[in-house]
Amino acid sequence: MQQWVTLLTIYLKCVACQVIVLDSLLLWGGVVDEIDFAARLSQWANSGFPELGDSVGWGIGRTVGKCLQDKEFLRNPHDVAYQVWKSTQSAANGAVMRTALLGIPRFNNLADVTEDAVRICKATHYDPRCQASCIAICVIVALILQGNHDLSDSHSVDDLLQLASDTARAVLTSEDHIRDFDHYTSATSFDSLNCSEPDKIGYTFKPLGAAYAALRNQSEYKTLISDLVMRGGDADTNAAVAGAVLGCKLGYSHLPQDWLGGLLSKQKSWLNAKLNCLLDLMALP
């Protein structure tokens, strides 16, 4: 039973972090504000989502936890995150798990998408590899929404992914980081990711690589995500990131209906209300 409780609370962490970003976007009309995000993250850490019966936020990672513990975090999250990074040099995956939806509000302008991704990433994860991961995922979402690539053609998908990689790589200066980035973004299957690699399961490039591999694969959503999860490692984050871009590529109608039907009614209504607000923001019916 304890194993299932642990898995559930970690899964909720991925959902919660995305909802925090979404709530901030909705309040500010699609404009990113890292101060507001920091305040919402802190509030969630202390009390969760009370409307769902939470009393505390679960599954907070070490990097985020260190930021939250700093008394200056609510005033200057970027500076706090930078200081945490200087002391740890951590390139954890806590930012890339939450940023995919930042590719939506201003999808027609990749410079704006990149700026938004960096601002929210640097609120807790300052490492350039984290920034590159967030930029790549958000740009992928934006490019899919722009509709200029044939997602059924492998060459066109590769062109899309190459553009996302070129945009994200620009924030990397270390040759080792660039080499690692290119390795993970060249993934054509989950085999090369070594998801359960000791001491690196939480590395930000692993969910990034999972997203690239998923988009290059023609299998159905349920098959791909199930395969990814069963490879272990930080499976929830890998699946959250890969699932976000794959769902964007395939569309809602191609999501597994039994998984959608398994959502609890209260949580489903809660999420639907927020997503409807996002559609209103985008002037979509």
Beta strands, then each sheet from edge to edge (+ up, - down):
end
